[in-house]
Amino acid sequence: MTALIVCEKPSAAKKFALAFGGRSGVFEGTPYKIINLLGHLLELAQPHEQVSQDLSERYRSWSLENMPWDRSVMSFERVVCPDTADVFQSAKAAIEALSDADELVIGTDLDPSGEGDLLAWEVILETNYAGRVTRMRFVDEEASSLQNAFRKRDSVSLEAAGDYWKALARGKWDFSSMQLTRVATSVARMRGYDCVVRQGRLKSVMVSEVGKQLAAYANYEKKPFFELRYKDASGNIFKRDDAEEVGLRYANQADVPISEASPDTVVLDGVKRKKKAPPKLPDLFGLSAILAKKGFDPNDVLETYQKMYESEIVSYPRTEDKTVTPEQFNELLPLTDEIAKLVGIDPSYLTYRQPRKTHVKAQGAHGANRPGLHVPSSLDDLSKFGKPAREIYILLAKSWLSLLAPDYEYDSYAAHLKSSPEYSSIANVSAFLGYKAILGAEEDEEPEATDPIVDGEIADPFVYEGANKRPQMPTMEWLKKRLEKFDVGTGATRTSTLADITDGSKRSLLINTKGKLTMTEVGVISLFLLKDCMIADPSETERLFKDMEKIGRFEMSEEELLSGFDRLFEHDSAKMIDNAKDLKPAPGTATVGKCPRCGSEVASRGKVYTCSSNKEKRLEDGSYEPISGCGFKILPFGGKAFTEKQASALLAGKKVHVKGLVSNKTGNKYECDFVLAPQEHNGVAPIFDKKR
C-alpha cells in the first residue's frame, strides 16, 4: 500500500520531505509519495459557462433585468486555472495512478476558513478518485508534528468534511456577490459613468469605512471650550473628569471663574509599579501599514514578502495565526543572537528567553509572521527580493526580538488637590524600558510624564482651552483597527484587497499616499451607491463568518446561507438603484428633460442624448448595442451634435435653430430649424424652409 500525501504548496512539500526523509520512500513501514498543489488549481467557471446554451447570453449580460441569477439552473462547475494547469495535470496523474489498495492523505493546511480541505477535495473530485482518504492534522510543519500527524491520520469522507462544505459555501456566496458589481456598474453607466464599480464583500467594507471617515474629517467643525484646571511645578495637570457633566465647561473664556480659584496643595494618593508586555507580532496588513508611511505600496510588500518566504528569509505570509507554537518558538530561539546583531540590537537586552503565554500557544498552523530560519548574511543582500525587503526584515526581526526582552515597566502616580479633591491627575513615568529598547514607543500611546508627582507641591489655577477632537484622517493603520474590530478578513486578504483597489488603474477605488487613504472618482461612485447597503456593513461579514462556522458543524445548510445572500441582494440592488437616482450625472451627461416615449429622464452621453430606460452593452469599438428600453435617442444631425440647451428645448416642445450643418450629399453648409420627432431614428425632424 502506498500513501500519497497531498500538500498545499511546494514549500510545504519541502517540509514534509525533510520530515519523512525524501519526496518518496518508506516511513515506519509505510511506503509514501509526496505531491504538492499550488493553492487553488481549480476555479469556478464564468456565470455564462454555468448554464445551458439558451441561457448563456442572459448570464453573460450585466443588464439589471437579467438579475438575480437562478442558482437552480447553475452547475457551479469548476475549471482548471490556466496558470497552474501543469501542476494540476501532475497531481491528477499521481492520484489516478493509485490502486484500490492505496491511500490518499490530505496534508493541506488546517485553517479557520476551511480552504485547505477545499483545495484537496476539489482535486480529488476532479479525478473521480474513490479509494481511501485520510487526513493529517498538525499545528505546524515541524518534523515531529508532521510525523505524529501521519501516525495519527484518520479516515475521512467528503460527506463528513465540514471544513470543505464551509469553504465551498463561502466560495458560492462570494461568486454570487459578483452580481452586486454588475448592478452597481449598470446603474453608474446609466448616469453616464464609463467605469466598473466593484462591490465585493471586503472591498465594499473598506470603501464604506474610508468614505465615512473622510466625510467626518472634512465636515469637522472646531468647537472651542474652556475649563478651570491646575498645574504643578512639574507640569502635571489636575482636572475634573466630570467638568462637562456638572456644567464647568464653558464656551467663552471670560465665563471661567478663574478669579475665584486659588493655588492648592497636591496630595499624592500612591505610586504603583506597572508592567506592559510586548505587542502582538504584526500580520501582513499591519506590516504594510507601517511600510506605507515609508512609501512602499501594499502590492510591493506582498510580492517582496512572498519572494523572501520562498528563500526561507521570513515565515509564511498568508498566515491567519496571531501566535507561534512552542515548536516554532524553540526552532527560532537559537538564531536570536544572530538576528539581533544583523538588525543592530544588543543581545544583552534579550534576557526573557522563554515562551510568553500571550504569544506562544499550542495551536495554529504556520504561526504568526516572523523571521525565517535562513538568516541573511547582511541586510544589503535582501535588495534582490525587492525594495521593501530590508524594512520588512527589520520590522519582523525587531518584533520577534521584543518577545525575548523583559516587560516595559513604569510608575503610575495618582494624586488630587487638597482643597478641591475633585481635581485629580495621573502621571505615568518610565522606569525600565524593557522591550521598548527594541521597538521604541508605540505610535498610539499617550505621551508619558517626564517627572513624578510630588506630595505637598503647589498647583496653580489656569484657564485651559480645548476643543472637540477632529476625526482622524483615514490611514492604513486606522483601517486595520476598524477591520480587526469586526474581524473582517485576514492580514493577508486585507493586504491583497487593498493592493487591488489602490493599484492606480481605472478600476481603483481608493488612493494610498504613504498610508493615507482617499477616494478615486470610481470610489466616490461606489460609496454613493453603497449607502444603507448590507454588503458594506462589517457586522454583516461578521455574521456571514459565524454562519459558515455553523455549516462546518452541519448546523446550517448551504442553501440557508445562500438564501441569506438572496435577501442581501434583493435589499442592496434595490438600494443601489434608488441611490443612483441622486447620483450626479457624469460631466457631459446631465439630465436634459423627460423622454417623450416613456417619461423617463433623458441624459447626455457625449454627443448623444438617451433615455435612462435604455439598457445597452458596450462594444469593443466603444459604441453601444441596445438590449432593452424604449430606445429613444437624440442623435447628431448634419455632422453636428445638439447642445444641452438645445436638447432641453426640443424635449420641452420648442423649435430650435441650428447653424453650421453640412450636407451629406453636397458637402455644403446650411442651417435649419428642428423639432422633436420621437418616431424618427434621430429623435428630431428638420424643417428645411431655411435651407441654404
C-alpha positions in Angstrom: 0.0 0.0 0.0 1.3 3.5 -0.9 0.2 6.6 0.9 0.1 9.6 -1.5 0.5 12.7 0.7 -1.1 15.9 -0.9 0.5 19.1 0.3 -0.8 22.6 -0.2 2.2 24.2 -1.9 5.8 23.5 -2.8 7.3 24.9 0.4 5.0 22.6 2.4 6.1 19.6 0.3 9.7 20.5 1.1 9.0 20.5 4.9 7.2 17.1 4.5 10.2 15.7 2.6 12.5 16.8 5.4 10.3 15.2 8.0 9.9 11.8 6.2 13.3 11.6 4.6 12.5 12.5 0.9 9.8 13.1 -1.6 9.2 9.4 -1.6 10.3 6.4 0.4 9.1 4.3 3.4 8.2 5.8 6.8 7.8 3.4 9.7 6.9 0.6 7.3 4.5 2.6 5.1 5.6 3.5 1.5 4.7 7.1 0.7 5.0 9.7 -2.0 4.6 13.4 -1.6 3.0 15.7 -4.2 2.0 19.4 -3.9 -0.7 21.6 -5.2 -0.2 25.4 -5.7 -3.1 27.0 -4.0 -6.4 26.6 -5.9 -5.8 24.5 -9.1 -9.5 24.9 -10.0 -11.8 27.8 -10.0 -15.5 28.4 -10.7 -16.3 28.9 -14.4 -17.8 32.2 -15.6 -21.5 32.6 -14.9 -22.5 32.2 -18.6 -20.5 28.9 -18.6 -22.5 27.6 -15.7 -25.8 27.4 -17.6 -27.3 25.9 -20.7 -26.6 27.4 -24.1 -30.1 29.1 -24.3 -29.4 30.9 -21.0 -25.8 31.8 -21.8 -26.4 35.4 -23.0 -28.6 36.2 -20.1 -25.9 35.2 -17.6 -23.2 37.0 -19.6 -25.3 40.2 -19.5 -24.8 42.9 -16.9 -28.3 44.2 -17.5 -30.4 44.7 -14.4 -33.3 42.7 -15.9 -31.1 39.6 -16.0 -30.6 39.5 -12.3 -30.9 37.9 -9.8 -29.4 34.7 -11.1 -31.4 31.5 -10.6 -28.9 29.2 -8.8 -31.1 26.1 -9.6 -30.0 26.3 -13.3 -26.3 26.9 -12.5 -23.9 24.0 -12.4 -21.2 25.7 -10.3 -18.7 23.8 -12.4 -15.0 24.2 -11.7 -12.4 24.5 -14.4 -8.6 24.2 -14.2 -6.8 27.5 -13.6 -4.8 28.3 -16.7 -1.7 29.4 -14.7 -1.5 26.2 -12.8 -2.6 23.7 -15.4 0.7 21.8 -15.4 0.6 21.4 -11.6 -3.0 20.1 -11.8 -2.1 17.6 -14.5 0.8 16.3 -12.4 -1.4 15.9 -9.3 -4.1 14.3 -11.3 -1.8 11.8 -12.8 -0.4 10.9 -9.4 -3.9 10.4 -7.9 -5.2 8.4 -10.9 -2.2 6.1 -10.5 -3.4 5.0 -7.1 -4.7 1.5 -6.8 -7.6 0.3 -4.7 -5.2 -0.8 -2.0 -3.5 2.6 -1.9 -4.4 5.7 0.3 -4.7 9.4 -0.4 -3.5 11.5 2.6 -4.8 15.1 2.8 -1.8 17.1 4.1 -3.1 20.6 3.3 -3.3 23.3 6.0 -5.9 23.2 8.8 -7.0 26.9 8.7 -10.2 28.5 10.0 -11.5 29.2 6.6 -11.5 25.6 5.5 -9.6 26.4 2.4 -7.1 23.7 3.0 -9.8 21.0 2.8 -11.4 22.6 -0.3 -8.0 22.7 -2.1 -7.6 19.0 -1.7 -11.1 17.8 -2.2 -11.7 19.8 -5.4 -8.7 18.0 -7.0 -9.8 14.6 -5.6 -13.3 15.1 -7.0 -12.0 16.1 -10.4 -10.0 12.8 -10.7 -13.0 10.7 -9.6 -10.8 9.0 -7.0 -13.0 6.7 -4.9 -10.4 5.0 -2.7 -9.4 5.5 0.9 -8.9 9.1 2.1 -7.2 10.1 5.3 -6.4 13.4 7.0 -3.3 14.6 8.7 -3.9 17.2 11.5 -0.9 19.2 12.5 -0.3 22.6 14.3 2.9 23.4 12.5 5.3 22.0 9.9 7.9 20.8 12.4 9.2 17.3 11.6 7.9 15.9 14.9 4.5 17.4 14.3 4.2 16.1 10.8 5.5 12.6 11.7 3.0 12.4 14.6 0.2 13.7 12.3 1.0 10.9 9.8 0.9 8.3 12.5 -2.4 9.5 13.8 -4.1 10.3 10.5 -7.7 9.3 10.4 -10.1 8.2 7.7 -12.3 10.9 6.3 -15.2 11.2 3.9 -16.5 14.0 1.7 -19.9 13.9 3.4 -18.3 14.5 6.9 -15.7 17.0 5.8 -17.2 20.1 7.5 -14.3 22.4 6.5 -14.8 21.5 2.9 -18.5 22.3 2.9 -17.9 25.5 4.8 -15.3 26.8 2.3 -17.4 25.6 -0.7 -20.4 27.6 0.6 -18.3 30.7 1.1 -17.0 30.4 -2.5 -20.5 30.2 -3.8 -21.5 33.2 -1.7 -18.6 35.3 -3.0 -19.3 34.1 -6.6 -22.9 35.1 -6.3 -21.9 38.6 -5.0 -20.4 39.2 -8.4 -24.0 40.4 -9.2 -23.6 43.4 -7.0 -20.7 44.6 -9.1 -22.9 44.2 -12.2 -25.7 46.1 -10.6 -23.5 49.0 -9.4 -21.8 49.2 -12.7 -25.0 49.2 -14.7 -26.7 52.0 -12.7 -23.5 54.0 -12.8 -23.4 53.8 -16.6 -27.0 54.9 -16.7 -25.7 58.1 -15.1 -23.1 58.4 -17.8 -20.0 56.9 -16.0 -18.0 54.6 -18.1 -16.5 52.5 -15.4 -16.6 49.2 -13.5 -17.8 49.6 -9.9 -16.6 46.6 -7.9 -18.7 45.8 -4.8 -17.0 42.8 -3.3 -17.5 41.9 0.4 -14.2 43.2 1.7 -13.8 45.9 -1.0 -17.2 47.4 -0.1 -16.5 47.5 3.7 -13.1 49.2 3.0 -14.7 51.8 0.7 -17.6 52.5 3.1 -15.4 52.8 6.2 -12.9 55.0 4.5 -15.6 57.1 2.8 -17.5 57.7 6.1 -14.2 58.7 7.9 -13.2 61.1 5.1 -16.6 62.8 5.4 -16.3 63.0 9.2 -12.8 64.5 8.8 -13.9 67.0 6.1 -17.1 68.1 7.9 -15.4 68.7 11.3 -16.2 71.9 12.9 -13.9 73.1 15.7 -15.8 74.0 18.9 -13.5 75.5 21.5 -14.2 75.1 25.2 -12.7 76.5 28.3 -12.2 75.0 31.8 -10.6 75.7 35.1 -7.6 73.5 35.6 -4.4 73.4 37.8 -0.8 72.8 37.0 2.1 71.9 39.4 5.7 72.8 39.0 6.5 69.6 37.1 3.8 70.4 34.5 1.3 67.8 35.7 -2.3 68.8 35.0 -5.1 68.5 37.5 -8.6 68.5 36.1 -12.2 67.4 36.8 -13.2 64.4 34.6 -16.8 65.4 35.0 -16.4 69.1 34.2 -18.8 69.0 31.2 -21.4 66.9 33.1 -21.5 69.3 36.1 -21.6 72.5 33.9 -17.9 73.6 34.5 -17.0 73.6 30.8 -17.6 77.0 29.1 -18.0 78.3 25.6 -16.4 81.6 26.5 -13.1 82.2 28.3 -14.5 85.1 30.2 -17.0 82.8 31.9 -14.4 80.6 33.6 -14.4 81.6 37.3 -10.6 81.9 37.5 -10.8 84.8 39.9 -12.4 82.5 42.5 -9.7 79.9 42.3 -6.6 79.8 44.5 -3.4 77.8 44.4 -3.9 74.4 46.0 -1.8 71.7 47.6 -1.0 68.4 45.8 -1.9 65.2 47.8 -0.2 62.1 46.5 -2.6 59.1 46.7 0.0 56.5 45.8 2.5 55.1 43.3 2.2 51.7 41.6 4.8 49.9 39.5 3.0 48.6 36.4 4.2 46.3 33.6 3.3 46.0 29.9 4.1 43.0 27.7 5.3 43.4 24.1 2.7 43.9 21.4 1.5 41.1 19.2 3.5 40.0 16.2 2.3 42.0 13.2 0.1 40.5 10.5 0.8 41.3 6.8 -1.7 44.2 6.8 -0.1 45.7 9.9 3.3 45.4 8.3 2.0 47.0 5.1 0.5 49.9 7.1 3.9 50.7 8.7 5.8 50.4 5.5 3.2 52.5 3.6 4.4 55.5 5.6 7.8 55.0 4.0 6.3 55.0 0.5 6.0 51.2 -0.1 2.9 50.1 -1.9 1.0 47.1 -0.3 1.4 45.1 -3.5 5.2 45.6 -3.4 5.2 44.5 0.2 3.1 41.4 -0.7 5.3 40.4 -3.7 8.6 41.1 -1.9 7.5 39.2 1.2 6.5 36.2 -0.9 9.9 36.1 -2.6 11.6 36.3 0.8 9.4 33.5 2.1 10.4 31.2 -0.8 14.0 31.7 0.2 13.1 31.0 3.9 14.2 34.5 4.9 10.7 35.1 6.5 7.8 32.9 7.6 4.7 32.1 5.6 3.0 35.4 4.5 -0.7 34.4 4.3 -1.0 33.1 7.9 -4.1 33.7 9.9 -2.2 32.9 13.2 -1.6 35.6 15.8 0.8 33.5 17.9 3.5 30.9 17.4 3.6 27.3 18.6 6.1 26.1 21.3 7.9 24.2 18.5 8.2 27.3 16.3 9.4 29.3 19.2 12.1 26.7 20.1 13.1 26.4 16.4 13.8 30.2 16.1 15.3 30.8 19.5 18.8 29.5 18.7 19.0 32.1 15.9 18.2 35.0 18.2 21.6 36.5 18.7 22.4 36.2 15.0 19.2 38.0 14.1 19.8 40.7 16.8 23.3 41.5 15.5 22.0 41.7 12.0 19.5 44.4 12.8 21.7 46.3 15.3 20.1 45.1 18.6 22.4 44.4 21.5 21.7 40.7 22.5 22.2 41.7 26.2 18.7 43.3 26.0 17.2 39.8 25.4 17.0 38.4 28.9 13.5 36.9 28.7 14.2 33.9 26.6 11.2 31.8 27.4 7.7 31.4 25.8 5.2 34.1 26.8 1.7 32.7 27.3 0.3 35.7 25.4 2.4 35.0 22.3 3.2 31.3 22.3 0.3 28.8 22.2 -0.1 25.2 21.2 -2.4 26.0 18.3 -2.2 27.3 14.8 -0.5 26.2 11.6 2.1 28.4 10.1 2.5 30.7 13.1 2.4 34.5 13.1 4.6 36.5 10.8 8.3 36.4 11.9 11.9 35.9 10.6 12.6 32.7 8.8 15.2 30.0 9.6 17.6 31.3 7.0 19.3 34.4 8.5 20.8 36.6 5.7 24.5 37.4 5.9 23.7 41.1 5.6 20.7 43.4 5.2 22.1 44.6 1.9 21.8 41.1 0.5 18.0 41.5 0.8 17.7 44.1 -2.0 17.5 41.3 -4.6 14.0 40.4 -3.3 12.6 44.0 -3.7 12.8 47.5 -2.4 10.8 46.9 0.8 12.8 43.7 1.7 15.3 45.4 4.1 12.5 47.2 6.0 10.3 44.0 6.1 13.1 42.0 7.7 14.0 44.7 10.3 10.4 45.1 11.4 9.8 41.3 11.7 13.1 40.8 13.4 12.6 43.6 16.0 9.0 42.4 16.6 10.3 38.9 17.3 13.2 40.1 19.4 10.8 42.2 21.6 9.2 38.9 22.8 12.6 38.0 24.3 13.1 41.2 26.1 11.6 42.0 29.6 8.3 43.8 30.0 8.2 47.5 29.9 7.8 49.0 33.4 6.5 52.3 34.5 5.5 54.1 37.8 1.9 55.3 37.8 1.4 58.3 40.2 -2.1 59.2 41.3 -2.9 62.5 43.1 -5.6 65.0 43.9 -5.8 68.6 45.3 -6.3 69.1 49.0 -9.0 71.8 48.9 -10.6 70.6 45.7 -10.3 66.8 45.7 -12.5 66.6 42.5 -9.4 67.7 40.6 -7.0 64.8 40.1 -4.1 63.8 38.0 -2.3 60.6 36.9 1.3 60.7 35.7 3.0 57.6 34.2 6.8 57.8 34.4 9.0 55.3 32.6 11.0 53.1 35.0 12.5 50.4 32.8 12.4 50.3 29.0 12.4 46.5 28.6 11.1 45.6 25.1 10.8 49.4 24.2 14.5 49.5 24.0 14.0 47.5 20.8 10.7 48.7 19.5 10.5 52.3 20.8 7.2 53.9 21.9 4.1 52.7 20.2 2.5 55.2 17.9 -0.9 55.5 19.6 0.4 55.7 23.1 -0.3 58.7 25.4 2.9 60.7 26.0 4.4 59.9 29.4 5.2 62.4 32.1 8.8 63.4 32.4 8.6 64.0 36.2 6.7 62.3 39.0 4.0 64.0 41.1 5.4 65.2 44.4 3.3 65.3 47.5 2.9 68.7 49.0 3.7 70.7 45.8 1.6 73.7 44.9 -0.6 73.6 41.8 -1.7 76.9 40.3 -5.1 77.5 38.6 -5.2 78.4 34.9 -7.7 78.6 32.1 -7.4 75.6 29.8 -8.5 76.0 26.2 -9.5 72.8 24.5 -11.7 71.7 21.5 -13.7 68.8 20.3 -11.3 66.3 18.8 -11.1 66.2 15.0 -11.8 62.8 13.5 -8.7 61.1 12.2 -7.8 61.2 8.6 -8.2 57.6 7.4 -4.9 55.7 7.2 -4.0 52.1 6.7 -3.3 51.8 10.4 -6.8 53.2 11.2 -8.4 50.9 8.6 -6.6 47.9 10.2 -8.1 48.7 13.6 -11.6 49.1 12.1 -11.4 45.8 10.2 -10.0 44.0 13.3 -12.8 45.3 15.4 -15.3 43.3 13.3 -12.8 40.5 12.4 -13.2 41.3 8.7 -10.6 39.4 6.6 -7.2 38.2 7.5 -4.0 40.2 7.4 -3.1 38.7 4.0 -6.6 39.2 2.4 -6.7 42.8 3.7 -3.3 43.5 2.2 -4.1 41.9 -1.2 -7.5 43.5 -1.4 -6.2 47.0 -0.6 -3.4 46.5 -3.1 -6.0 45.6 -5.7 -8.3 48.6 -5.1 -5.3 51.1 -4.9 -3.4 49.9 -7.9 -3.8 53.1 -9.9 -5.8 51.5 -12.6 -9.2 52.8 -14.0 -10.9 50.3 -11.6 -9.1 51.7 -8.4 -11.5 52.6 -5.6 -9.0 54.2 -3.2 -5.8 56.2 -3.4 -3.0 55.2 -1.0 -0.5 58.0 -0.4 2.1 56.8 2.1 -0.5 55.1 4.1 -3.1 57.9 3.9 -6.3 56.8 2.1 -8.6 58.9 -0.1 -11.1 58.1 -2.8 -10.9 57.9 -6.6 -13.8 59.0 -8.7 -14.9 55.4 -9.0 -14.6 55.0 -5.3 -16.8 58.0 -4.7 -19.4 56.5 -7.0 -19.1 53.2 -5.2 -19.5 54.9 -1.8 -22.6 56.8 -3.0 -24.3 53.6 -4.3 -23.4 51.7 -1.0 -25.4 54.0 1.2 -27.5 51.8 3.5 -26.3 48.6 1.8 -25.8 45.5 3.8 -22.7 44.4 1.8 -20.8 47.5 3.2 -21.7 46.7 6.8 -18.8 45.0 8.6 -21.2 43.3 11.0 -22.8 41.6 8.0 -19.5 39.9 7.2 -19.0 39.1 10.8 -22.4 37.3 10.7 -21.6 35.6 7.5 -18.4 34.0 9.0 -20.4 32.8 12.0 -22.9 31.2 9.7 -20.1 29.5 7.8 -18.9 28.0 11.0 -22.3 26.6 11.5 -22.1 25.0 8.1 -18.8 23.4 9.1 -20.6 22.0 12.2 -23.5 20.9 10.0 -25.8 23.2 11.9 -26.8 25.1 8.8 -27.2 24.1 5.2 -25.6 25.7 2.2 -29.0 26.7 0.9 -29.8 28.5 4.1 -26.6 30.5 3.8 -27.2 31.4 0.1 -30.8 32.3 0.8 -29.3 34.9 3.1 -27.4 36.2 0.2 -30.6 36.3 -1.8 -32.1 38.6 0.8 -29.0 40.7 0.8 -29.0 41.0 -3.0 -32.7 41.9 -3.1 -32.1 44.7 -0.5 -28.8 46.0 -1.8 -29.7 46.0 -5.5 -32.9 48.0 -4.8 -30.9 50.4 -2.6 -28.2 50.9 -5.3 -30.9 51.6 -8.0 -32.6 54.0 -5.7 -29.3 55.7 -4.6 -28.4 56.1 -8.3 -31.3 58.4 -8.8 -29.5 61.0 -6.7 -26.1 60.3 -8.2 -24.9 63.4 -10.0 -24.6 62.6 -13.8 -21.1 62.3 -15.2 -19.7 65.5 -16.8 -21.4 65.9 -20.2 -24.2 63.5 -19.2 -26.6 65.9 -17.4 -30.3 65.2 -17.5 -31.9 67.4 -20.1 -35.6 66.5 -19.9 -38.3 63.9 -20.0 -38.5 61.1 -22.6 -41.4 61.7 -25.0 -41.9 57.9 -25.3 -41.9 56.6 -21.7 -41.4 59.6 -19.4 -38.0 58.6 -18.0 -35.1 61.1 -17.7 -33.1 61.8 -20.9 -29.4 62.2 -20.2 -26.4 63.4 -22.2 -23.9 60.9 -23.2 -21.3 62.9 -25.1 -22.9 63.8 -28.5 -25.9 61.6 -27.9 -29.0 62.2 -25.6 -30.5 58.9 -24.5 -33.4 57.8 -22.4 -32.4 56.4 -19.0 -34.6 53.3 -19.6 -32.3 52.2 -22.3 -30.0 49.3 -21.3 -27.0 48.9 -23.5 -23.9 46.7 -23.9 -20.6 48.5 -24.6 -18.9 47.1 -27.7 -15.1 46.8 -28.3 -15.2 49.8 -30.6 -16.6 52.0 -27.9 -20.2 52.1 -29.3 -23.3 50.7 -27.5 -25.7 48.0 -28.6 -29.3 48.3 -27.3 -30.6 45.5 -25.2 -33.8 46.9 -23.8 -35.7 50.1 -23.0 -37.9 52.4 -25.1 -35.0 53.2 -27.4 -35.5 56.9 -27.7 -32.4 59.0 -28.5 -31.5 62.4 -29.9 -28.6 61.8 -32.3 -26.3 64.3 -34.1 -27.7 65.7 -37.4 -25.8 67.1 -40.3 -22.5 66.3 -38.6 -23.3 68.4 -35.6 -24.4 67.4 -32.1 -27.1 69.4 -30.3 -26.1 71.4 -27.2 -27.6 70.5 -23.9 -29.6 73.8 -24.0 -31.0 72.8 -27.5 -31.8 69.3 -26.4 -33.7 70.6 -23.4 -35.7 73.0 -25.6 -36.6 70.2 -28.1 -37.8 68.0 -25.2 -39.9 70.9 -23.9 -41.7 71.0 -27.3 -39.8 74.1 -28.6 -38.3 74.6 -32.0 -34.5 75.2 -32.2 -32.4 76.8 -34.9 -29.0 75.2 -35.7 -26.2 76.6 -37.8 -23.1 75.0 -39.3 -24.8 71.8 -40.6 -23.1 70.0 -43.5 -25.0 68.3 -46.3 -24.1 64.6 -46.8 -24.7 64.9 -50.5 -23.0 68.1 -51.5 -20.8 68.9 -48.5 -22.3 72.4 -48.4 -23.0 74.1 -45.1 -26.6 75.1 -44.2 -28.8 75.9 -41.2 -32.3 75.0 -40.3 -34.9 74.6 -37.6 -35.6 71.3 -35.7 -38.5 70.0 -33.8 -38.8 66.8 -31.6 -39.8 63.7 -33.6 -39.9 60.7 -31.2 -40.8 58.3 -34.0 -37.7 59.2 -36.1 -34.4 57.4 -35.8 -32.6 60.6 -34.9 -35.3 61.7 -32.5 -35.7 65.0 -34.3 -37.1 66.3 -37.6 -35.5 69.2 -39.7 -37.6 72.0 -41.2 -35.9 72.8 -44.4 -37.6 76.1 -45.3 -34.5 77.9 -44.3 -32.1 75.6 -46.1 -29.1 77.3 -47.8 
